[in-house]
Amino acid sequence: PEDEAPVQGPLPYEPDDAPWKKSSESGIRKL
């Protein structure tokens, strides 16, 4: 996982197409 993408955030590498990301944009943000 770490070798595939650099971790520059509070959470581990997550795809931008993550279902929780789409939902967080409208309401709760999981940051």
N, CA, C and O atoms as a GROMACS GRO file, in nm:
protein
  124
    1PRO      N    1   0.083  -0.122   0.000
    1PRO     CA    2   0.000   0.000   0.000
    1PRO      C    3   0.086   0.126   0.000
    1PRO      O    4   0.067   0.215  -0.082
    2GLU      N    5   0.181   0.132   0.092
    2GLU     CA    6   0.267   0.250   0.102
    2GLU      C    7   0.358   0.262  -0.020
    2GLU      O    8   0.395   0.372  -0.061
    3ASP      N    9   0.393   0.149  -0.076
    3ASP     CA   10   0.481   0.150  -0.193
    3ASP      C   11   0.406   0.194  -0.318
    3ASP      O   12   0.466   0.246  -0.412
    4GLU      N   13   0.276   0.175  -0.317
    4GLU     CA   14   0.195   0.211  -0.435
    4GLU      C   15   0.171   0.361  -0.442
    4GLU      O   16   0.167   0.419  -0.550
    5ALA      N   17   0.154   0.424  -0.325
    5ALA     CA   18   0.126   0.567  -0.324
    5ALA      C   19   0.178   0.630  -0.195
    5ALA      O   20   0.171   0.568  -0.089
    6PRO      N   21   0.231   0.752  -0.203
    6PRO     CA   22   0.284   0.822  -0.087
    6PRO      C   23   0.172   0.866   0.006
    6PRO      O   24   0.067   0.914  -0.038
    7VAL      N   25   0.196   0.850   0.136
    7VAL     CA   26   0.093   0.889   0.233
    7VAL      C   27   0.120   1.030   0.283
    7VAL      O   28   0.210   1.051   0.365
    8GLN      N   29   0.044   1.125   0.235
    8GLN     CA   30   0.066   1.265   0.274
    8GLN      C   31  -0.058   1.322   0.342
    8GLN      O   32  -0.086   1.441   0.331
    9GLY      N   33  -0.131   1.237   0.412
    9GLY     CA   34  -0.254   1.282   0.477
    9GLY      C   35  -0.274   1.213   0.611
    9GLY      O   36  -0.195   1.126   0.649
   10PRO      N   37  -0.377   1.252   0.682
   10PRO     CA   38  -0.408   1.198   0.814
   10PRO      C   39  -0.451   1.052   0.806
   10PRO      O   40  -0.444   0.980   0.906
   11LEU      N   41  -0.496   1.006   0.688
   11LEU     CA   42  -0.537   0.867   0.674
   11LEU      C   43  -0.452   0.798   0.570
   11LEU      O   44  -0.390   0.864   0.487
   12PRO      N   45  -0.450   0.666   0.572
   12PRO     CA   46  -0.375   0.587   0.475
   12PRO      C   47  -0.426   0.611   0.333
   12PRO      O   48  -0.529   0.675   0.314
   13TYR      N   49  -0.353   0.560   0.234
   13TYR     CA   50  -0.389   0.580   0.094
   13TYR      C   51  -0.532   0.533   0.066
   13TYR      O   52  -0.566   0.418   0.092
   14GLU      N   53  -0.614   0.624   0.013
   14GLU     CA   54  -0.751   0.587  -0.023
   14GLU      C   55  -0.782   0.642  -0.162
   14GLU      O   56  -0.746   0.756  -0.192
   15PRO      N   57  -0.846   0.565  -0.246
   15PRO     CA   58  -0.883   0.610  -0.381
   15PRO      C   59  -0.983   0.724  -0.375
   15PRO      O   60  -1.068   0.728  -0.286
   16ASP      N   61  -0.972   0.818  -0.470
   16ASP     CA   62  -1.065   0.932  -0.472
   16ASP      C   63  -1.207   0.887  -0.502
   16ASP      O   64  -1.303   0.962  -0.483
   17ASP      N   65  -1.219   0.764  -0.549
   17ASP     CA   66  -1.350   0.711  -0.584
   17ASP      C   67  -1.413   0.637  -0.466
   17ASP      O   68  -1.512   0.564  -0.481
   18ALA      N   69  -1.354   0.657  -0.348
   18ALA     CA   70  -1.406   0.588  -0.229
   18ALA      C   71  -1.549   0.633  -0.199
   18ALA      O   72  -1.580   0.752  -0.207
   19PRO      N   73  -1.635   0.538  -0.163
   19PRO     CA   74  -1.776   0.568  -0.136
   19PRO      C   75  -1.793   0.665  -0.020
   19PRO      O   76  -1.883   0.748  -0.020
   20TRP      N   77  -1.706   0.655   0.080
   20TRP     CA   78  -1.719   0.743   0.197
   20TRP      C   79  -1.676   0.885   0.162
   20TRP      O   80  -1.718   0.981   0.226
   21LYS      N   81  -1.592   0.897   0.060
   21LYS     CA   82  -1.549   1.031   0.020
   21LYS      C   83  -1.664   1.106  -0.048
   21LYS      O   84  -1.685   1.225  -0.022
   22LYS      N   85  -1.737   1.037  -0.133
   22LYS     CA   86  -1.850   1.099  -0.203
   22LYS      C   87  -1.955   1.144  -0.102
   22LYS      O   88  -2.015   1.251  -0.115
   23SER      N   89  -1.976   1.060   0.000
   23SER     CA   90  -2.079   1.090   0.100
   23SER      C   91  -2.031   1.200   0.193
   23SER      O   92  -2.111   1.282   0.240
   24SER      N   93  -1.899   1.203   0.219
   24SER     CA   94  -1.845   1.301   0.313
   24SER      C   95  -1.852   1.442   0.254
   24SER      O   96  -1.864   1.540   0.328
   25GLU      N   97  -1.844   1.452   0.123
   25GLU     CA   98  -1.847   1.583   0.058
   25GLU      C   99  -1.981   1.652   0.080
   25GLU      O  100  -1.989   1.775   0.085
   26SER      N  101  -2.085   1.573   0.093
   26SER     CA  102  -2.220   1.629   0.107
   26SER      C  103  -2.251   1.658   0.254
   26SER      O  104  -2.336   1.742   0.284
   27GLY      N  105  -2.184   1.589   0.343
   27GLY     CA  106  -2.217   1.606   0.486
   27GLY      C  107  -2.096   1.587   0.574
   27GLY      O  108  -2.015   1.678   0.592
   28ILE      N  109  -2.083   1.467   0.629
   28ILE     CA  110  -1.974   1.441   0.724
   28ILE      C  111  -1.842   1.420   0.649
   28ILE      O  112  -1.837   1.346   0.550
   29ARG      N  113  -1.737   1.485   0.696
   29ARG     CA  114  -1.607   1.466   0.633
   29ARG      C  115  -1.519   1.377   0.720
   29ARG      O  116  -1.492   1.410   0.835
   30LYS      N  117  -1.476   1.266   0.666
   30LYS     CA  118  -1.390   1.174   0.741
   30LYS      C  119  -1.244   1.212   0.718
   30LYS      O  120  -1.176   1.153   0.635
   31LEU      N  121  -1.198   1.311   0.793
   31LEU     CA  122  -1.062   1.358   0.774
   31LEU      C  123  -0.983   1.336   0.902
   31LEU      O  124  -0.864   1.368   0.908
   0.00000   0.00000   0.00000
